[in-house]
Amino acid sequence: MNRILAVAAIGMLACLQGTASAGEPLPGPVVDAAWLASHLDQVRVLDVGSTPETFVRAPVYATPASEGARPLLEEAAGHLAGAVLVDPASLRVEREIDGRKVKAMLPTPEAFTALARSWGVQQGEPLVVVPLGASTADVDDATRLYWQFKVYGHDNIAILDGGLTGWLAEGRPWSIEAAVTPEAGNWQAGPLRVDLFAGMEAVEAALAASDVQLVDGRDMSQFYGLSRRSSVTAGGHLPGARALPPELVTRQVGGAARFLKAEEYRGVLQAQGISPEAASITYCNTGHLASGAWFVMHEIVGNPKVALYDGSMHEWTTAGRPVQSPLN
């Protein structure tokens, strides 16, 4: 029945989303499944958690143990009716900075405008980004896309708490209709918001002045230099940085990775030696996990003085800048 309802609705949703324009502001940076279910025809849903294969595959549920019980989700698949499939790999590009090639960077305004228009995005319309929602790592696919829209001036955007996994676990309708190419949107990237974006020179200035705290979004093994990704040429962290590892960004509830409340994040930040109010720059290896830390501090906690270092440890170590590690 869920599938029948979803498939029946998909034509109407596609039509509405294809002609959507600026709408009412979203209730906040995070929306729950109940809110989205009642506003699905008023927003554009961008699915960053599915692959072309899982987008059209039915989710797998266990047989309920008793009559009337909700089936237990075993494998998340399918999508929300009307969702636009977004390839996370398309979101970031290689850029040349000071003669060095830096991977996984923010696209130019022109390139990101073209991407957003290919998803059918209209200027000012409300967007809801849906990750897979199984772990912090895939939730950060959504926070990265969210940050890219924000850094280019689009504020009417939110993330579905729990993502597709949470949606399905609640027994909500799903579709396996093939992905369609939406009618081209008219969205236009605005000027880069320098209050949200940090380059290497901003990090160097922060280190010199000691007036901006640096927040590392990687796991503790990478933070201490016990392991490192191939994109990073030296193990350790930025001098003086504090850690906000992925396991502190979301928590598992009902099988889905969900955000904490603002006051809970404040306690977590303080326990990590991070001031919730201080000017900050988040970073990781290539700007992926850093977007989760940025989202927590800037959007949920509400600290307006938080920027994301896009080049992160990849650019920093490639340029031979200093790192700190107990192993050195």
N, C-alpha and C positions, 0 to 999 in steps of 0.2 A: 504493500500500500504506500509506503514511504516513497518508493521509486516512482510509482504511478503519479502521485501528487507532484513530485519534483519535475518529472518530465512534462507533465501537463502545463506546469507553470513556466517552463523555461522559455517558451516563445514570447510570452508576455514580458518576462524579465529582460530578455535580450532586447526587445523593442524599447522598453523603458530605459535601459542602460545605454542603448545606442543613441538616445536623444537627450540624455541627462545633461543638466547644466548646473550652475551654482545652486546648492541646496542649503538647507538649514545646517548650522554647525553641529558637529557630532558632540555627544555628551562628555567626551574626554578622550584621552589618548588610548584608553582600553575600553572595549565594549564586550559584554558577555553574550552568550548564545541567545538568551531570551530576548535581549534588546535587538540583536541583529535579525532574529527570526521575525520580529514584528515590524522591521524597517527594511527588509531585504529588497523591496521594490523601490527604495528611495536612495540607495547607495550603489556605488560600483565596487564589486568584490574582486580583489586581485589575489589570486591563489599562487603563493610562492612555495608551497609545500609539496606540490604534486609534480610528478614527471608525466610526459605524454602517455606512458603506459598505465600508471596508477590513476590518472585522471579519468580513464574510461573503464576501470576495473571496479567491480563491486566490493565493498568492504566485507570482511568476514566476521561473523558473530557466532559465539557459542550458543548452543541450545540452552534456553533458560532452565534452571533447575526446578522451578515450580511454575505452575500456570499463573499467568498475570505478571510474572517477573520480567524486568527489562533484560533483553539479551546482553551478554557481556561481549564487548568489542575485543576481537582478537587481532585484527589487522585493519588499519585505516587505509581507505582507498576511496575512489570516487571524488565528488566535489559538491560544493554548494551550487544549487541551481543558478545559472546565470553568471557564474564566476568566469573571470578571464584568466587563462593560464599564463603565468609569468615564469620565465627561465631565470633563476637566480644567477646563473653564469653570465647572463647578458648584462647584468647590472653594473659591472665594474670593468675597467679597461686598463691597458698598459699606457702609461704616460711617460714622456721624457722630461725630467726635471734636472736642471743644471748639468745636462749631458749624460745623466744616468737614466736607465730604463727602470721604472718603478711599476710593479705589477698591482693589479686589483684596485685601481684608483677610481675616484669619482669621475664619471664621464663629463665632457664639456657640456655647457648649457644646450648647445645645439644637438649633441648626440642624445642627451637625456630627454630633450623635448621630443625628438623623433621616436624614442622608445615609448614614452608616455602616450603619444598620439596613436602609436600602433596598438596600444591596449584600449583605445577608445576614450581615454581620459579627457574630460571637458574642463575648461578653466573653472576652478573654484568648487567643483562638485565634491560631495563627500565620498571619501575612499575608505574601505575597510580591507586591511591586508590580512590574509589568512595563511599562517604557517602550517606545517604538519602538526606541530604542537606536542611532539613526543619528548623533546629534550630542549635544553637551553640553546644548544648549537643550532637547531633548526628554527627556533623562535627568533634567533638572531638574523636569520634570512629576512624576517619581517621587519625587525628593528633597523636593519641596514637600509632596506627600501624606504621605510618611514623616514629615516634621517635624510636620505637623498632628496625626497620630496620636500621636506622641511627646509633643507639648506638652499633649495631653489625657490622657496617662497610659498609652498603650498601647505597651509596649516590645517585644512579641513580633512584630517586623516586620523585613523585609529587602527588598532590591532585587535583581532578577535582573541580574547583570553582562552587559552587551551587549544586554539587552532582547530584544524579539522578533526584531530583526535578527540578533543573535548566535545565538539559538536556531535560527532557520531556516537560517542559514549553516552550522550544524553538522549539518544534515540531520535534525533532530528532528521528531517528529510534529506535525501542525497540524490545525486544524478550521476549517470555514466554516459550521458550524451557526449558526442565528440566535441572537442574544442572548436570554437568558431572564431573567425577573424572579425572582430568588431568593426563597425564603421569608424573611420579615422576620427580621432578627437581633435580639439583645437587648443589643448593645453600648451602653455608657453612657460618655460623656465624663466624665473626672474633673476635679478642680480644675486650672486653668491652671498649668502649671509655669513659674514666673517665672524660673527659672534658664535656660530655653531661649528665653524671649520678651523682647524689648526694645521699649519704646515710645519716643517722642520724648524724654521726660524722662530716660530712661536714657542716651540718646546725649548729651544736653546735660550730664548729670552726668559722663560719660566725658570730654567735651571740657574741662570745667572742672577736673577732677582730674588729667587726663593719666595715668590709671592703667589704662585699658582701650584696647587697640588696635582700630582700626576697619579692617575689611577689605571692600573694594569688589569685588563679584563681576561687574562689567560689563566690556565690552571696553575696550581702552585709549583708543579714540577718545572714548567717553563719559566715561571717567575724567578725561581731560584737557580735556573740554569742547569738543572738535572737532565733536561731534555730540551730539544728545540726543533722547530719546523725547518724544512729545507730552505724556505724563503728567508730565514734569519741566519746570518753568518756568525753571530756570537751569542752564547748563552747568557742569560741573566735578564735584568730589567733596567729601565731608565733610573739613573741615580736618584735616590730618595723616594721612589714611587711606592705607593701602597697597593695592595692586591684586593680586587673584587672578583674572585674566580667565578666561573659559570655556575657552579653548584649553589651559589648564593643569590643568583639572579632570578631563578624560578624555583618552585617546589612542585612535587608530584601530588596531584589531587585527582583521584578517580582515573588514574592512568595517563593524565595529561599534564604537561608543564604549564603552570599558571603563575601569574604575577602575584606579588605580595601587595599589601596595602602600604600607603606612603609612610605611615608611622612605623610599620615593621621594617621597611627599608632604612629608615633613619637609625633604628637600633642596630641593624646589621652594619651599616656604614661606620657608625661610631665604634662598634666592636672591632672593626678592621683598621681603626685609626684614621678614618676618612671623615673629614668634616662635611656634613650634608649641605652646608651653606657656602663653603669657600669656593672661590674661582678654581676651576679644575679643567684638566685635559685628560680624556680617556684614550687609551691605546691598546693594541694587542699585537698580533703578528702582521696582519694586513688590513685592519679596520673592520673586521667582521664581528668578533666578540666585543670589541670596543663599542660597537653600536648598542649592544645590550646594556653595558654599563652606563653609556650616555643616556639611553632611554630611561633607565631607572632614576638617574640623578636629575636630569633636566625635565623630563616629562611627568614622571610619577611623583617624585619628591618635590619638584617645582623649583629647582635651583636654576635661575636664568643664566648663570655664569659658567656653563659647562660646554666645552667644545670637544670635538673628536679629531684626533690626529690621524688623518687619512693614510699617510704613508706608514705609520706605526713602526714596529721593530724591523720590518723588511727594509724600509728606506733608511732608517736610522743606522742599522748595522752595515748595510751596503755602503753607506757614506763613511764608515769607519768611526762613528761617534761613540763615546764611552758608554759602557754598560756596567752594572753592578751585580755581583754574585758572591755568595759565601765561598764559592769554589775558586775564586780568583785570588 
